[in-house]
Amino acid sequence: MEMTDLRPARDERAVRAWLDAHVRDHLRAWTAAVGDPWEDARIAEHVASHDLVEREWRDVVWAAAHAPRGHVRVARARGRAVGVLWAEERLDRFLCRPVAALCWVFVAPAWRGRGVAGRLVDGYDAWAATRPVVAREVYVTATNEPAVRLYRSRGLAVSDHRMFAPGAAALAAARDLTEEASA
Ligand SMILES: CC(C)(COP(=O)(O)OP(=O)(O)OC[C@H]1O[C@@H](n2cnc3c(N)ncnc32)[C@H](O)[C@@H]1OP(=O)(O)O)[C@@H](O)C(=O)NCCC(=O)NCCS
C-alpha cells in the first residue's frame, strides 16, 4: 500500500464513483433525519440535476492543486486507488483563525477494516501539524459509526450536535404521501 498525491486523469473514475456513493448516503441519512426520507430514485435524480458529484470532484481537484493549503492523498494498492482523503486549511468564521478541515475520507468497500483510513488520517494529522492551524475538525453524520470510531481513535472529540426538525416543506411532502396512500 502506498500513499500518493491525487492523479486526476487516472483517479477520476474511482473517486467520482466514491463521491457519488458518499453524496447519496448523506442525502439518505439527512432526508430521513428531517422526517422526509427520499427514495433512491429521487436521490439519484437530485444528485444528477444539481450536478453534485461534479461540484465535489472539482473541489477535490482544486484542493489537490493548492497544496499545502489543500491536502489530498490517495491510498493505492498495485497502483490502483483504494481510498482517498481530502482536507483543507480554512478560516474559522468566529475564531478568525485557520483550522484543518477534514472534508472527506473514503475507502473502497473491499478494502475496509484493514487500516487504510487510519493511515490516510495519520497523513492528514502529519499535514495538519505543519500548518498554522488552531484545530483539526471534521463534520460526521452521528449514525456513521465506523467514521465516528475512526476519528475518535485519532483524538477527535464531539463538540457540536447538529439538530434537525422537519421544516414546512418536509411536513407538506409527508402529508401529501399520506393522502396519496389513503386515496
Ligand atoms: C469510515 C471509513 C473511511 C473507515 O475506513 P477503513 O479503512 O475501514 O478504516 P480502518 O480500517 O482504518 O479502521 C476501521 C477498523 O479496522 C481496524 N483496523 C485497522 N487496521 C487494521 C488491520 N491492519 N487489520 C485489521 N483491522 C484493522 C481498526 O482498528 C478499525 O476498527 P474499529 O472500527 O473497531 O475501531 C470507511 O468505512 C468508509 O469509507 N466509509 C464510507 C465513507 C465515509 O463514511 N466516510 C467518512 C465520512 S466523511
The ligand as an SDF file (V2000), in Angstrom:
LIG
                    3D

 48 50  0  0  0  0  0  0  0  0999 V2000
  -15.1770    5.2720    7.6480 C   0  0  0  0  0  0  0  0  0  0  0  0
  -14.2000    4.5850    6.6960 C   0  0  0  0  0  0  0  0  0  0  0  0
  -13.4120    5.6540    5.9510 C   0  0  0  0  0  0  0  0  0  0  0  0
  -13.2380    3.7000    7.5220 C   0  0  0  0  0  0  0  0  0  0  0  0
  -12.2990    3.1190    6.5950 O   0  0  0  0  0  0  0  0  0  0  0  0
  -11.4280    1.8290    6.9500 P   0  0  0  0  0  0  0  0  0  0  0  0
  -10.2780    1.7850    6.0260 O   0  0  0  0  0  0  0  0  0  0  0  0
  -12.3070    0.6420    7.0370 O   0  0  0  0  0  0  0  0  0  0  0  0
  -10.9230    2.1910    8.4160 O   0  0  0  0  0  0  0  0  0  0  0  0
   -9.7410    1.4440    9.1560 P   0  0  0  0  0  0  0  0  0  0  0  0
   -9.5150    0.0790    8.5870 O   0  0  0  0  0  0  0  0  0  0  0  0
   -8.5700    2.3330    9.2330 O   0  0  0  0  0  0  0  0  0  0  0  0
  -10.3660    1.2710   10.5740 O   0  0  0  0  0  0  0  0  0  0  0  0
  -11.5760    0.5010   10.6840 C   0  0  0  0  0  0  0  0  0  0  0  0
  -11.3610   -0.6340   11.6330 C   0  0  0  0  0  0  0  0  0  0  0  0
  -10.3740   -1.5350   11.1690 O   0  0  0  0  0  0  0  0  0  0  0  0
   -9.4150   -1.7790   12.2190 C   0  0  0  0  0  0  0  0  0  0  0  0
   -8.0890   -1.9890   11.6390 N   0  0  0  0  0  0  0  0  0  0  0  0
   -7.1470   -1.0640   11.4500 C   0  0  0  0  0  0  0  0  0  0  0  0
   -6.0470   -1.6320   10.9310 N   0  0  0  0  0  0  0  0  0  0  0  0
   -6.3270   -2.9360   10.7660 C   0  0  0  0  0  0  0  0  0  0  0  0
   -5.6260   -4.0180   10.2360 C   0  0  0  0  0  0  0  0  0  0  0  0
   -4.3730   -3.8980    9.7900 N   0  0  0  0  0  0  0  0  0  0  0  0
   -6.2310   -5.2180   10.1960 N   0  0  0  0  0  0  0  0  0  0  0  0
   -7.4890   -5.3600   10.6630 C   0  0  0  0  0  0  0  0  0  0  0  0
   -8.2200   -4.3380   11.1600 N   0  0  0  0  0  0  0  0  0  0  0  0
   -7.6390   -3.1520   11.2200 C   0  0  0  0  0  0  0  0  0  0  0  0
   -9.4330   -0.5310   13.0210 C   0  0  0  0  0  0  0  0  0  0  0  0
   -8.9690   -0.7600   14.3580 O   0  0  0  0  0  0  0  0  0  0  0  0
  -10.8750   -0.1830   12.9950 C   0  0  0  0  0  0  0  0  0  0  0  0
  -11.5680   -0.9690   13.9430 O   0  0  0  0  0  0  0  0  0  0  0  0
  -12.7390   -0.3420   14.7760 P   0  0  0  0  0  0  0  0  0  0  0  0
  -13.7110    0.2400   13.7550 O   0  0  0  0  0  0  0  0  0  0  0  0
  -13.2800   -1.4900   15.5320 O   0  0  0  0  0  0  0  0  0  0  0  0
  -12.1160    0.7220   15.6110 O   0  0  0  0  0  0  0  0  0  0  0  0
  -14.9490    3.6400    5.6970 C   0  0  0  0  0  0  0  0  0  0  0  0
  -15.8640    2.8490    6.4190 O   0  0  0  0  0  0  0  0  0  0  0  0
  -15.6680    4.3650    4.5780 C   0  0  0  0  0  0  0  0  0  0  0  0
  -15.0830    4.6670    3.5470 O   0  0  0  0  0  0  0  0  0  0  0  0
  -16.9730    4.6870    4.7820 N   0  0  0  0  0  0  0  0  0  0  0  0
  -17.7540    5.4030    3.7740 C   0  0  0  0  0  0  0  0  0  0  0  0
  -17.3390    6.8620    3.6700 C   0  0  0  0  0  0  0  0  0  0  0  0
  -17.4920    7.5860    4.9780 C   0  0  0  0  0  0  0  0  0  0  0  0
  -18.4240    7.3710    5.7320 O   0  0  0  0  0  0  0  0  0  0  0  0
  -16.5410    8.4800    5.2460 N   0  0  0  0  0  0  0  0  0  0  0  0
  -16.4980    9.2280    6.4860 C   0  0  0  0  0  0  0  0  0  0  0  0
  -17.3990   10.4130    6.4660 C   0  0  0  0  0  0  0  0  0  0  0  0
  -16.7040   11.7950    5.6390 S   0  0  0  0  0  0  0  0  0  0  0  0
  1  2  1  0
  2  3  1  0
  2  4  1  0
  2 36  1  0
  4  5  1  0
  5  6  1  0
  6  7  2  0
  6  8  1  0
  6  9  1  0
  9 10  1  0
 10 11  2  0
 10 12  1  0
 10 13  1  0
 13 14  1  0
 14 15  1  0
 15 16  1  0
 15 30  1  0
 16 17  1  0
 17 18  1  0
 17 28  1  0
 18 19  1  0
 18 27  1  0
 19 20  2  0
 20 21  1  0
 21 22  1  0
 21 27  2  0
 22 23  1  0
 22 24  2  0
 24 25  1  0
 25 26  2  0
 26 27  1  0
 28 29  1  0
 28 30  1  0
 30 31  1  0
 31 32  1  0
 32 33  2  0
 32 34  1  0
 32 35  1  0
 36 37  1  0
 36 38  1  0
 38 39  2  0
 38 40  1  0
 40 41  1  0
 41 42  1  0
 42 43  1  0
 43 44  2  0
 43 45  1  0
 45 46  1  0
 46 47  1  0
 47 48  1  0
M  END
$$$$
